[in-house]
Amino acid sequence: MKSTLDSYFAVNAMSLQAKNKRLELISENIANVSTPGYKARDLNFNAFMSEAVSNASAVRATNSRHIEIGGGGKNFENAITYHMPVSASLDNNTVEIGVEQAKFGKAAADVQAAMGFLESRISGMRKALRGE
């Protein structure tokens, strides 16, 4: 039953991981707006989900002493991109605060929407289990 539930919620879990990581990256960008040479980063959601889905079928550990192969959707490095600013700064910092604030607002709304979808899936499962 556990593996059935895991597979039922797998896409939601991977999506929320990616959306949370994107919020973290944007927050880091905003925090480093005054750091000379800091390069603004973002997460390419499509690249992350493609890699996560392909890794979902990878070999999994069946014992705590086994080594798990495949990232299970936790490897974000291949999906991280760097932002190219519209106007260059003198200190080579690529963070544009207005752009980052707008991205943060949209990313926060995306997380909220993803949580809504997850809540609706859980609600549907509860109804099915109750026989409604």
C-alpha positions as CSV (number, residue, x, y, z in Angstrom):
1,M,0.0,0.0,0.0
2,K,2.9,2.4,0.8
3,S,4.4,2.1,-2.6
4,T,1.0,2.6,-4.2
5,L,0.5,5.9,-2.2
6,D,4.1,6.9,-3.0
7,S,3.5,6.5,-6.8
8,Y,0.1,8.2,-6.5
9,F,1.7,11.3,-4.9
10,A,5.1,11.1,-6.7
11,V,4.5,13.9,-9.2
12,N,3.1,16.2,-6.6
13,A,6.1,15.5,-4.3
14,M,8.6,16.2,-7.1
15,S,6.7,19.3,-8.2
16,L,6.6,20.7,-4.6
17,Q,10.4,20.0,-4.2
18,A,11.1,21.9,-7.4
19,K,8.9,24.8,-6.5
20,N,10.4,25.0,-3.0
21,K,13.9,24.9,-4.4
22,R,13.0,27.7,-6.8
23,L,11.8,29.8,-3.9
24,E,15.1,29.2,-2.1
25,L,17.1,30.2,-5.1
26,I,15.1,33.4,-5.6
27,S,15.4,34.2,-1.9
28,E,19.2,33.8,-2.1
29,N,19.3,36.1,-5.1
30,I,17.4,38.8,-3.2
31,A,19.6,38.3,-0.1
32,N,22.7,38.8,-2.3
33,V,21.5,41.8,-4.2
34,S,24.5,43.8,-2.8
35,T,27.1,41.1,-3.0
36,P,29.8,42.0,-5.7
37,G,30.1,39.3,-8.4
38,Y,27.0,37.3,-7.2
39,K,25.3,35.5,-10.1
40,A,21.5,35.3,-9.9
41,R,20.3,31.7,-10.2
42,D,16.9,30.1,-11.0
43,L,15.4,26.7,-11.5
44,N,14.3,25.4,-14.8
45,F,11.2,23.5,-13.7
46,N,10.8,21.6,-17.0
47,A,14.4,20.3,-16.9
48,F,14.0,19.3,-13.2
49,M,10.8,17.4,-13.8
50,S,12.1,15.6,-16.9
51,E,15.1,14.4,-14.9
52,A,13.1,13.5,-11.9
53,V,10.6,11.5,-13.9
54,S,13.4,9.6,-15.7
55,N,15.0,8.9,-12.3
56,A,11.8,7.7,-10.8
57,S,12.2,4.4,-12.7
58,A,15.8,4.0,-11.5
59,V,16.8,1.2,-9.1
60,R,15.7,1.9,-5.5
61,A,17.2,0.6,-2.3
62,T,15.3,-2.3,-0.7
63,N,17.4,-2.4,2.5
64,S,18.9,0.3,4.6
65,R,22.4,-1.0,3.9
66,H,21.9,-0.8,0.1
67,I,23.1,2.2,-1.9
68,E,20.2,4.0,-3.7
69,I,20.8,4.6,-7.4
70,G,19.1,7.6,-9.0
71,G,18.5,10.9,-7.3
72,G,14.8,10.4,-6.5
73,G,14.2,13.9,-7.8
74,K,16.5,15.6,-5.3
75,N,19.4,16.5,-7.7
76,F,18.7,20.1,-8.7
77,E,22.1,20.9,-10.1
78,N,21.3,20.1,-13.7
79,A,18.2,22.2,-13.6
80,I,19.8,25.4,-12.2
81,T,20.2,28.2,-14.6
82,Y,21.9,31.6,-14.4
83,H,20.0,34.9,-15.0
84,M,21.3,37.3,-17.6
85,P,20.6,40.8,-16.5
86,V,19.0,43.4,-18.8
87,S,21.4,46.1,-17.5
88,A,24.9,45.2,-16.3
89,S,26.1,46.4,-12.9
90,L,29.6,47.7,-12.2
91,D,30.3,45.0,-9.6
92,N,29.3,42.1,-11.9
93,N,26.3,41.3,-9.7
94,T,23.5,39.9,-12.0
95,V,20.6,40.3,-9.4
96,E,17.9,42.7,-10.5
97,I,15.8,43.3,-7.4
98,G,12.6,44.2,-9.3
99,V,12.8,41.1,-11.5
100,E,13.6,38.9,-8.5
101,Q,10.7,40.3,-6.4
102,A,8.3,39.6,-9.3
103,K,9.7,36.1,-9.7
104,F,9.3,35.5,-6.0
105,G,5.6,36.5,-6.1
106,K,4.9,34.2,-9.0
107,A,6.8,31.3,-7.4
108,A,4.9,31.8,-4.1
109,A,1.6,31.7,-6.1
110,D,2.8,28.5,-7.9
111,V,3.6,26.8,-4.5
112,Q,0.1,27.8,-3.3
113,A,-1.5,26.3,-6.4
114,A,0.5,23.1,-6.1
115,M,-0.6,22.7,-2.5
116,G,-4.2,23.3,-3.6
117,F,-3.9,20.5,-6.2
118,L,-2.3,18.2,-3.6
119,E,-5.1,19.0,-1.1
120,S,-7.7,18.1,-3.7
121,R,-6.0,14.8,-4.5
122,I,-6.0,13.9,-0.8
123,S,-9.6,15.0,-0.4
124,G,-10.6,12.8,-3.4
125,M,-8.7,9.8,-1.8
126,R,-10.5,10.4,1.5
127,K,-13.9,10.4,-0.2
128,A,-13.0,7.2,-2.1
129,L,-11.9,5.5,1.1
130,R,-15.1,6.5,2.8
131,G,-17.2,5.3,-0.1
132,E,-18.7,8.7,-0.9
